[in-house]
């Protein structure tokens, strides 16, 4: 009895044991199809599991009366299951479906061209092989870069001593150092009048001299000095609960 006739007889039985026998017989086929994608970051065991699910779906849908061999029927079903897995379960950033599928083709063809050419394939090489425009290939490569997230401890360069992504992320933002002080100052300034606020701004933000401030607001330089002294004393009192006189007494 040929394998094909044996497959048909098992399928006609339709019981669980027959299904398991067919699955065991064609498991090497499912494994070989899964290993086509071993160049991807997906674990091989996960790929084989997905291919196995595709095989079981093919067995359940296969109709031996139509004359198609189970192996011929199973291959597109298993490959379709693998493609759906890559499309739906592996992308961190999901581009349009057509771009996803082209990205997977580009990854596979790039590996093939590496073995054939002995060098990294260019965009033009990939476009010619896939019969697509260079712009399409560039979009697919960009999409492929968003399929997986790199661990933060991955080295940026090829050398072992190369810095990691985590080490290159950000840095000390000096603008954040004074945030709390600025927030506190803004809150305290609400407790003084507008002229005092303007004098403080001209003195400490615009860095004007007292004489220049006096000319701008139309008062004497001595009056500006008094405004600054009284306003700063008020702010200190509101901020710490301690007035200048108490601070000097404590220091003595």
C-alpha positions in Angstrom: 0.0 0.0 0.0 1.4 3.4 -1.0 1.8 6.2 1.6 -0.9 8.1 -0.2 -3.4 5.3 0.1 -2.4 4.8 3.7 -3.0 8.5 4.4 -6.4 8.3 2.7 -7.4 5.3 4.7 -6.4 6.9 8.0 -8.2 10.1 7.2 -11.4 8.2 6.3 -11.3 6.6 9.7 -11.5 10.1 11.2 -10.7 9.0 14.8 -8.2 10.6 17.2 -5.7 7.8 16.8 -5.6 8.1 13.0 -5.1 11.9 13.4 -2.2 11.3 15.7 -0.6 8.8 13.3 -0.9 11.2 10.4 0.6 14.0 12.6 3.5 11.8 13.5 4.1 10.8 9.9 4.3 14.3 8.6 6.0 16.0 11.6 9.4 15.9 9.8 7.8 18.0 7.0 6.4 20.5 9.5 9.8 20.7 11.2 11.7 21.3 7.9 9.3 24.1 7.0 9.7 25.7 10.4 13.5 25.6 10.0 13.2 27.8 6.9 12.8 30.7 9.4 15.6 29.7 11.8 17.5 32.9 10.7 14.9 35.0 12.5 15.1 35.9 16.2 12.1 33.6 16.9 13.1 30.5 19.0 13.2 27.4 16.9 11.0 25.5 19.4 8.3 28.1 19.0 8.5 27.9 15.2 8.1 24.1 15.3 5.1 24.4 17.6 3.5 26.9 15.2 4.2 24.5 12.2 2.7 21.6 14.2 -0.5 23.6 14.6 -0.5 24.2 10.9 0.0 20.5 10.3 -3.0 19.6 12.5 -5.2 22.1 10.7 -4.1 20.7 7.4 -5.0 17.1 8.5 -8.4 18.2 9.8 -9.2 20.1 6.5 -7.8 17.6 4.1 -10.3 15.8 1.9 -8.7 12.6 0.4 -11.6 12.3 -2.1 -10.3 15.3 -4.0 -7.2 13.4 -5.0 -4.6 15.8 -3.5 -1.8 14.2 -1.5 -1.7 15.2 2.2 1.9 16.5 1.9 0.9 18.8 -1.0 -2.1 20.1 0.9 -0.2 20.6 4.1 2.7 22.6 2.9 0.8 25.9 2.1 -1.3 25.5 5.2 1.8 25.2 7.4 3.6 28.0 5.7 0.5 30.2 6.1 0.4 29.4 9.8 4.0 30.4 10.1 3.5 33.7 8.2 0.5 34.5 10.4 2.6 33.9 13.5 5.3 36.4 12.3 2.6 38.9 11.2 0.5 38.8 14.3 2.7 37.7 17.2 6.2 39.0 16.7 6.0 42.7 15.6 6.6 45.3 18.3 5.5 48.0 15.8 3.0 46.7 13.3 3.3 48.1 9.7 0.6 47.4 7.0 0.3 43.7 6.2 1.8 44.0 2.7 4.9 45.7 4.2 5.1 42.9 6.9 5.1 40.2 4.3 7.7 42.0 2.1 9.9 42.5 5.2 9.9 38.7 5.8 10.8 38.1 2.2 13.6 40.6 2.3 15.0 39.0 5.5 14.9 35.6 3.8 16.4 36.8 0.5 19.1 38.8 2.2 20.3 35.6 3.9 20.3 33.7 0.6 22.2 36.5 -1.2 24.8 36.6 1.6 25.6 32.9 0.9 25.5 33.5 -2.8 27.5 36.7 -3.1 29.7 36.4 -0.1 28.8 39.9 1.1 25.9 41.9 2.4 23.3 42.4 -0.2 22.6 46.0 -1.3 19.1 47.5 -1.7 19.6 47.2 -5.4 20.4 43.5 -5.1 17.3 42.8 -3.0 15.1 44.9 -5.3 16.3 43.0 -8.3 15.8 39.6 -6.7 12.4 40.4 -5.4 11.4 42.4 -8.5 10.3 45.3 -6.3 11.3 48.9 -6.3 14.3 50.1 -4.1 11.8 52.3 -2.2 9.7 49.3 -1.4 12.8 47.4 -0.1 13.9 50.4 2.0 10.4 50.5 3.6 10.5 46.8 4.2 13.9 47.0 5.9 12.7 49.9 8.1 9.7 47.8 9.1 11.9 44.8 9.8 13.8 46.9 12.3 10.6 47.4 14.3 9.8 43.7 14.5 11.8 42.9 17.6 12.9 45.0 20.6 16.6 44.8 21.4 17.6 44.3 25.0 19.1 47.5 26.6 22.3 45.6 27.4 22.9 44.8 23.8 26.3 46.2 22.6 26.0 49.0 20.1 29.1 48.0 18.1 30.7 44.6 17.3 33.4 44.8 19.8 32.9 43.3 23.2 33.9 46.4 25.0 31.4 48.5 23.0 28.9 50.5 25.0 25.4 49.1 25.4 22.2 50.9 24.4 21.5 51.5 28.1 24.8 53.2 28.6 24.1 55.5 25.6 20.5 56.4 26.6 20.1 60.0 27.7 22.4 61.7 30.1 22.3 64.3 32.9 19.8 67.0 32.0 21.1 70.1 33.7 17.8 71.9 33.1 16.1 69.5 35.5 18.4 70.4 38.4 16.7 73.6 39.2 13.1 72.5 38.5 12.1 72.2 42.1 13.7 75.6 42.9 11.8 77.2 40.0 8.5 75.7 41.0 9.0 76.8 44.6 10.0 80.3 43.5 6.9 80.6 41.2 4.7 79.6 44.1 6.3 82.0 46.5 6.1 84.9 44.1 2.4 84.7 44.1 2.6 86.1 47.6 4.2 89.4 46.6 2.8 92.3 44.5 3.4 92.7 40.8 5.9 95.6 41.2 8.1 93.4 43.5 7.9 90.5 41.0 9.0 92.9 38.2 11.9 94.2 40.2 13.1 90.6 41.1 12.8 89.6 37.4 14.8 92.6 36.2 17.5 92.1 38.9 18.0 88.3 38.8 16.7 87.3 35.3 17.6 90.2 33.2 20.6 91.0 35.5 20.0 94.8 35.5 21.7 97.0 38.0 19.7 98.7 40.7 20.2 102.1 38.9 18.8 100.7 35.7 15.8 99.2 37.5 15.2 102.6 39.2 15.1 104.3 35.8 12.7 101.8 34.4 10.1 101.9 37.2 10.6 105.6 38.0 11.8 105.4 41.6 15.1 106.1 43.4 17.9 103.5 43.5 17.5 103.4 47.3 13.9 102.5 46.9 14.8 99.7 44.5 17.3 98.4 47.1 14.5 98.5 49.8 12.1 96.6 47.5 14.6 93.9 46.9 15.6 93.6 50.6 12.0 93.5 51.8 10.8 91.1 49.0 13.7 88.7 49.6 13.0 88.7 53.3 9.3 87.9 52.7 10.2 85.1 50.3 12.6 83.6 52.9 10.0 83.8 55.6 7.4 82.1 53.5 9.9 79.4 52.3 11.5 78.5 55.6 9.3 80.1 58.3 12.5 81.8 59.5 13.0 85.6 59.0 16.4 87.1 58.3 16.6 88.5 61.9 16.1 85.0 63.4 18.6 83.5 61.1 21.3 86.1 62.1 20.5 85.5 65.8 20.8 81.7 65.4 24.1 82.1 63.6 25.4 84.3 66.4 
